[in-house]
């Protein structure tokens, strides 16, 4: 059974490099002389492959990178330490769970009691791209935030922003793995 086209495509850069580096030997054996024309063809082919692979890698990188985390990192850095100290003083811990239909977030204070949260928003997405990003609508019930959501198996990031009753913002990125329960 022949290999699928997608698996052959993975070997194309390797075959191209092998062809370029094998080119001078093929030319030399065909004409018995290695001339300046042969060297020019070899150099152009070699640099063409290098530039082509670089362009291909750059296009792939730009196509999968979600983009900026913050529009102005200098301005964000000016308040980072103050916000971090305020957030740490809350003493909150977040525990996510996913049962295949519903994402639950348990936010607890230092004593293990449900934290006093005024508002909560979250974006659930893949770490490598924004194509699958979802913003579920959470409801609060019995100390747990719940939201219906469909997640495919694999690694997901939960970007959580919660506001305490005193106005302190709590931001956290949670790495979450949706395994066999995922749909």
Secondary structure, DSSP 8 states (H G I E B T S, - for coil): ----HHHHHTTHHHHHHHHHHHHHHHHHHHHS---HHHHHHHHHHHHHHHHHHHHHHHHHHHHH----S-S-HHHHHHHHHHHHHHHHHH--EEEEEE-SSEEEEEEE-TTSSB--EEEEEEEEE-SS-STT-B----EEETTEEEEE----SEEEEEEEEEEETTS-EEEEEEEEEE-TT--
